[in-house]
Amino acid sequence: MTIAKTFELGVTHLPDHTELPESDGTFVKNFQELPQSIILTDSLRPILQQIHPDGRYRIGQDCGIYWRLTDPPERGAEAPDWFYVPNVSPLLNGEVRRSYVLWKEYVAPLIVLEFVSGNGSEERDRTPPPEAGQAEEQKVGKFWVYEQAIRVPFYGIYEVKKAAVEMYHLEDNCYQQMSVNERGHYPIPQLGVELGIWQGEYDEMNLPWLRWWDSKGNLLLMGEERAEGERLRAEKERLRADREKQRADILAEQLRQMGIDPDEL
């Protein structure tokens, strides 16, 4: 049942995040999902803090986005592997969200990312809802929901087995597949970043990871990478200072051998 239909039937109470299931009971599909989500969130957070100095944004990971009323309720929700919503309060009525309920929030995610474990058919499923009066025997396709119901501006399908990400942008009410730029990345202008594939090791796994770059092509680092970079810069500065002191000590000794007191120069 769509939100509009509930009003036609005289339904006045629409459930919120405290009244809807926060999980559909399915398992996380593989051990890469959690570290992949951490990479995306951790590296993007400094950018989001600049865009939202008031902290009004949310990132969801396997959290349900409810877009219509159904029985059971889970049939009216999608749980993207990763998504970002701009300009919403960190808390809802003083509580942590159990799910994201569109008829209580109104703001759609700017970007949704799905991590493929199977053959990708689920993530590309365009099956629409049944016609009025028809029994709903098949789940509405995920692609259709993001495109036509939730209307997410950017939708990405990441396939680690292919080391590839397929991006779509909502244009004229339909998804158009995006083309990569000269760096092989997909620009997300609203964030001033680019999305692409980075081959490297994280969490003891050397894999093609989905990562962010800035608009100049610089990789956005995670917190531990930033900390390691600072440590290396500090160590380089210490070595430079040590070399400068060593050269100064040698010069001072040479001056003393010439009968010149370096402290009086």
N, C-alpha and C positions, 0 to 999 in steps of 0.2 A: 504494500500500500504506500503510495507516494504521500508526501506531506500535504500537498494540495487536496488529495482525495480524503484525508482524515477530516479536513474542515467541511468537505461536501457531506460527509456522513455524520457531522455533528460532534466529532471527537474534539473535546476542548483541552484535554491534558496530553501533552507530548512528553514522554519519558526523557530524563536527562541522563548524564553519564553515571550517576549513582544507581540507576534503575535498569541499566542494560548490562549484559555480560561483557566482561573485559577481556575474555579469551574465548576462542572457538574450540579450544581443547586440542588443537593440532600441535605437533612438535615443531621446533625449529628444524629447518630442512637439512642443515649441515653445519659443521664446526667453523666454517668460514664466515657465516653470517654475522656473528657478534663482533669479531675483530674488524670486519669490513665496515660495519656501522660505526664502530669507535673511530676508525680512521676518518670517515666522512665528517663526523660530528666534531671531533677534536681539532682537526685542521681548519674547519670552517668557523669555529667559534669566535676567534679574534675578528674576523670580518663581520660576523653578525653583531658582535658587541659594538662595532663602529656604526653599523647601520641602525642598530636599536640601542642607543645609550640608555634608554629607559627600561631595557630588558624585556620589551613586549614582543616576544616571538617564542615559538615552541618547535622542538624537533621530536618526532615520533619514530619509534622502532618497533615494528610488529604490533602497533596499537590499532585498535579498531576505529575506522571512520564510518560512522552510521549516516547513511544517506536516505534511507526510507524505513518505514515501519513494516515489519513482516512477522510471521509466526512460523518458525522460531525467530527471535530477533537477529540471530547471527546471519541469516540470509540477506539481511538488509545492510550488511557492513562489508567493507574490505579492510584488510590489515596489511598495508604496504610494509615492505622490509625497512624502508627509510623514507621519511617525508619531513618537509619544513613548511611551517605556517607563519607568515609575517603578521605583525600588528595584532597579536592577541596577548592577553595577560598570562603570566606564568602560572597563575592559579585561577580556578574558576569558582567564584563565590567562596574564596578562602580555602578551597580544597584542591588537592592534586587530582588531575583528571584521570579517571579510570579508562576512558575512551574519548574519542573526539566526535561529538554529536552535532551535525551540521545545522539542525533546526534550533539548536541552542547557541551556536557559535556564529554562523553565517559566513565566516571567512574561510574560503577554500585554501588548501595547501598550494604553494607556488610550484613546488616540485615534488614528484613522487618517484621513487626508485624501487624496482623489483629485482631481486637476485634470483636468477633462474637455476633450479636444480634439475628439472626434467628436460623436456625438449623445447620449452618456451611456448607451447601452445596455450597454456593457461594464461600467460601474461599477454598473449596476442588475441585472446578470445573476444570477438565482437558481438556475441549473442545478445540481442536486445531482450527486454522484458516481454512477457507474453501479452497478447492483445487482451483487452478488457473482456472478462468472462471466461477466459481460457485458464486452465489449471497450469500452475507454474511447476513443471516437472524438471526443468533444467535451470541450473543457476545462471544468473545473468553474467555475461562475460566481463572479465576484469577490465579489458581494454575499453569496452563500451561504458562501463561505470565511470572510469576516470575521464573519458572524453565527453560523454553526454550527460551524466548525472552530477558528478562532483565538479567537473569542468576544471581540471588541473592544467595550468598553462604549460608545464613541462613534465613529460613522462618518459622515464628511462628504463630500458630492459637490459640488464647486465648479465652476460653469459661468461662465466669464468672459464668454462671449457673451451670457448672460442676466443678468449682474451679480447672480448668486444663488448661495446655498449651501443645500443640502438636508441636514439633519442627522438622524441616527437614534441612538436610545438603546436598549441591550439591556435588555429587561424581560421577565421570565418566559421566558427563553431565545429570545426573538424580538425583532427590531428594530421599534421603534415610532417613527414619524416625529415629530420634535419640533416644537413651536410656538415662535415667537419671543416674546421678552418685550416690554415696552412700548417698548424702544429699538430693536426690530428685531434683537436679538441672541439667540444661543443660549448660555445659561449652562452652564459646565462646573464644577460645584460642587467637585470634587476639586482643581481648580487655583485656584478663586476668581476665574475670569476668564470673559469672554464672547467669543463668536466672531461676527463679522459682516462686512459689506462696507463698505469705505472707498473713496471715489472720490478719486483724487489722482495725483500724479506721483511716480514712482520709477524710477530707471534710465532716465531720459529717455522714459518711457512713461506717459502719462496714461490710467489704466485703473481699473476697479473691482477693488481688491485685497482679498484675504482677510486680516483683521487681528483683533487681540485688543484688548479693553477690560477694565478692572478691574470689580469688582462694583458700582461707583458710576457706571459709564459713562464713565470717563476713558480715552482712547486710550492704549495702551501704546506708548511710543516706541521706535524703534530707536536704536542707539548714536549714529549721526550726528545724529539728531533731538535726542537728549538733549544732545549736545555743542553743537549750534546753540542750543538753549534756554539752556544755561549761558552761552554767548557773549553772547546777547541780554540776559540778566539782568545780566551783568557790565557790558555797555555801558550799560544803563539805570542801574545803580548809579553808574557813572562820571559820566554826564551829571547825575545828581541831585547828586552831590558837587561837580561843577563849578558848578552853579547855586547851591548853598549857599555855596560859597567866593566866588562873584561877589557874592552878596547881602551877605556879611560884609564884603567889601572896600569895597563902596559905603557901607555903614553906617559903617565905620571912617573913610572919607574925609570923610563928613558930620560926624562927631564932631570930626575934626581942624580942619575949617573953623569949628567952634564953639569952638575953643580947648581941646578935651578930648582927652587922650591915651588912645586906646582900649586901649592896653597896660596902663594903670594901673587900668582898671575891673575 
